[in-house]
Amino acid sequence: MHIYRLKLISMMSIQIDIGRRIRQIRKEKGLTQTDLANALGFDRSFLSKIEAGTSDVTSSTLYEIAKYLDISVASLYGEEPSPPLERETKRLSELLETLSPEEIAIIKKVMYAFADSNKFRHKTVS
């Protein structure tokens, strides 16, 4: 029974954290609960319960929320960079897909050279 309680507390903590992240990102995007709920076809009270961490959420519901907010589901669990960095990484990835292997090789060389010079700069400043 003791292990069951610990697992239940852990699950509740995860739900609360996910709800907080949804609320934070929703507000960053300038959306009200009503805006987001309507866009997803949810009742506002259901979204309110999700954000409060008092409602069990299915993976498909999390997927729909993440998709609408333009973030990954993993970021709702706190396992990825912040949304602005995530969006920029996604844009860079999409750009790389349009380049030839030769162009990608050149970009890699520039990135590695920059990283090496940056490391050198930090060592000499310290």
C-alpha positions in Angstrom: 0.0 0.0 0.0 2.9 2.4 0.8 4.4 2.0 -2.7 1.0 2.6 -4.3 0.7 5.9 -2.4 4.1 7.0 -3.5 3.3 6.2 -7.1 0.0 8.1 -6.8 1.7 11.1 -5.3 4.3 11.0 -8.1 1.6 10.8 -10.8 -0.3 13.7 -9.2 2.9 15.8 -9.1 3.4 15.1 -12.8 -0.1 16.1 -13.7 0.3 19.4 -11.7 3.6 20.1 -13.5 2.1 19.4 -16.9 -0.9 21.6 -16.1 1.4 24.5 -15.0 3.4 24.2 -18.2 0.3 24.3 -20.3 -1.0 27.4 -18.4 2.4 29.1 -18.7 2.7 28.5 -22.5 -0.9 29.3 -23.1 -0.4 32.7 -21.4 2.9 33.3 -23.2 1.0 32.9 -26.4 -1.7 35.4 -25.2 -4.5 32.8 -25.1 -7.2 32.6 -22.6 -8.5 29.2 -21.3 -11.6 29.8 -23.4 -9.5 30.5 -26.5 -7.5 27.3 -26.2 -10.5 25.2 -25.1 -12.6 26.4 -28.0 -9.8 25.8 -30.5 -9.4 22.2 -29.3 -13.1 21.5 -28.9 -12.8 21.2 -25.2 -15.0 22.6 -22.4 -13.2 25.5 -20.6 -13.8 23.7 -17.3 -12.0 20.6 -18.6 -9.0 22.7 -19.6 -9.1 24.4 -16.2 -8.9 21.0 -14.5 -6.0 20.0 -16.7 -4.1 23.2 -15.9 -4.8 22.6 -12.2 -3.6 19.1 -12.4 -6.9 17.6 -11.1 -7.9 15.8 -14.3 -6.3 12.7 -15.8 -5.2 13.5 -19.3 -4.8 11.1 -22.2 -1.8 11.1 -24.4 -4.0 12.1 -27.4 -5.3 15.1 -25.4 -1.7 16.1 -24.6 -0.8 15.7 -28.2 -3.6 17.9 -29.4 -2.7 20.6 -26.8 1.0 20.5 -27.7 0.3 20.5 -31.4 -2.0 23.6 -31.1 0.6 25.4 -28.9 3.4 24.5 -31.4 5.5 22.6 -28.9 6.4 18.9 -28.4 4.6 16.7 -25.9 8.0 16.0 -24.3 8.3 19.7 -23.4 5.0 19.4 -21.4 6.9 16.9 -19.3 9.8 19.4 -18.9 12.1 17.3 -21.0 13.1 19.7 -23.7 14.4 23.2 -24.1 12.1 26.2 -23.6 9.6 26.9 -26.4 11.6 29.8 -28.0 14.7 27.6 -28.3 12.6 24.7 -29.4 11.1 26.7 -32.2 14.5 28.0 -33.4 15.9 24.5 -33.3 13.0 23.3 -35.4 13.5 26.2 -37.9 17.2 25.4 -38.2 16.4 21.7 -38.7 13.9 22.5 -41.5 16.5 24.7 -43.2 19.2 22.0 -43.0 16.8 19.7 -44.8 16.9 22.0 -47.8 20.7 22.0 -48.1 22.9 19.6 -50.1 25.4 17.3 -48.2 28.2 19.6 -49.3 26.5 22.7 -47.8 25.8 20.8 -44.6 29.5 19.8 -44.4 30.6 23.4 -44.7 28.1 24.5 -42.0 29.4 21.8 -39.7 33.0 23.0 -40.2 31.9 26.6 -39.4 30.0 25.5 -36.3 32.9 23.4 -35.0 35.4 26.2 -35.7 33.1 28.6 -33.8 32.7 26.3 -30.9 36.5 25.7 -30.7 37.3 29.4 -30.8 34.6 30.1 -28.2 36.2 27.5 -25.9 39.6 29.0 -26.4 38.2 32.5 -25.7 36.7 31.4 -22.4 39.9 29.7 -21.3 42.0 32.8 -22.0 39.5 35.1 -20.2 39.3 33.0 -17.1 
